[in-house]
Amino acid sequence: MRPRLVACARPALLLRQSLLSRLTVCITTPKRLFSAVVAPPRREQVSIAYRSNGSITLDIFHSSTPPPSPILIYLPSGPIIPDQDEEEERVISNLTKTSGSTIARINYRLSPEFPYPTPIHDVLLGYDWILGNLVRDSSADSNPRRHVARLGVCGELVGGSLATMLALTECRMGGSRIGAAAVNNPIADWVFPDDLPVVEKALISEPYAPEETSFPADDDLATWWTQQDEQESVPIPHKRPKRKTKQPPPASWIENAENSMLPTLLLSGERDVLFRKSEHFFDRFASPIHFFRSPHGQLICPQDDDIYASIAPDQLRDPLDFETQMSINHFESVDQTPKAPPVPTLTRCRAYARIYPPAGSNLSLPRWHISTGTGSPLLDQANELAKRTKRAIARQSLRARTSRRHWTDPVEKAKYEEYAEQRVQLSVIGGTGLWTQSEDTIQWRSQMAEVGIWMRENLTATHLT
């Protein structure tokens, strides 16, 4: 069962009692890491069994610093690029050293046998185990107790998508929560640009399902409100001829489609086998950018699928008697060749901004370190994720700390936009920028050290909120 949107503020709470059944802990010998420069941390493996759906494992890489050390959740990059075990451990080893954290790697399942939403449930199950077993106060060795902690989460590709989902939903104030998220080349939207037909902006249709707001997704909400007020109070002048608009630069998905490490055909092909149905692409937990805006496309199902659901019972009565109608249907089925099941059509539609975090949810978005590469087809997704998290943080802070009459004040707006800039850091380097695909060079170590040091500063500083 995939998570419901109404439970997005605390989805793991609904799974905790039903999923956690028994734990098996075993100590494994650390593997020889790719780089001999960094000593491997002490490693422990934990198996968490479902009651009826197999089990997952967690690898705990203990920090060498004295306890209690910060806890960093690491989500592997997933099956997009296979056979990354050695590279993943090289990344973890460097993050352990530079962040000073105990790293818990959740080995979620994702394959044609375990498609979405299986990895979402696995990550939430592993997160609950971490809260119940690793978040401890070790100051009193005789009686360790749970305490409120700020955890970090990081990952790239599919792991970056799941890390974004976890950071957006498990950041409730008043308890242990995700306080910092570092995602690299995250797949924030599984609805890829080449899936949607090219339509002129003026001809884009409205979505069939009503949206939560009427604010255009690409407009700034405060600016849009101000424009609406001005339009209501000022008479509309005569229209002037429009200037010829410049064509936007090519999207990174198109420009970097032939990337040797991460081609778009690889991403599209893997997506088609990791999701059972096309409509699962649009789920907010799978495509976390949809927490902030509605999709740019919608699926139009063939009319035959739902035709009987929309017809009244009295309209289904046939003038012929039952036996005659059965005979006609029988001969029609013999004469006709079997048809392939109808496939939903993906069409482009207008996107609207969504208010996240929702009012009254007691969510406080964590600090972000979002990274990507100039040659990555996911560059635009990383840029959009950074932009929308900044807007969400600025909007929430502005509304929580100022009165309503200051919401459209440009001075106040600029103040909280600057505050959001400090909480969301975007890093773009040359190439694809993948953590696991880069060679063990000085530049790569510097990149990983930047992430580790950033995570340490945001997990150990007590004054950060």
Secondary structure, DSSP 4 states (H G I P E B T S, - for coil): -PPPGGGTTSHHHHHHHHH--EEEEEE-PPPPPS-SSSPPPEEEEEEEE-SSS-EEEEEEEE-SSPSSPPEEEEE---TTS---HHHHHHHHHHHHHHH--EEEEEE---SSSS-TTHHHHHHHHHHHHHHHHT--BTTSTTS-B----EEEEEEEEHHHHHHHHHHHHS-BTTSSEEEEEEEEEE---SS-GGGSPP--GGGPBPPSSPPS--SBTTS-HHHHHHHHHHHHHSPPPPPPPPPPPPPPPPPHHHHTTT-SSS-HHHHHHHHHHH-SSGGGGG-TTTSGGGGTB--SEEEE--HHHHTTTTS-GGGG--SS-HHHHHHHHHHHHHHSPPPPPP-PEEEEB--BB--SSPTTS-B---EEEEEEETT-TTHHHHHHHHHHHHHHHHHHHHHHHS-GGGTT-HHHHHHHHHHHHHHEEEEEESS---TTTS-SSHHHHHHHHHHHHHHHHHHH-TT--
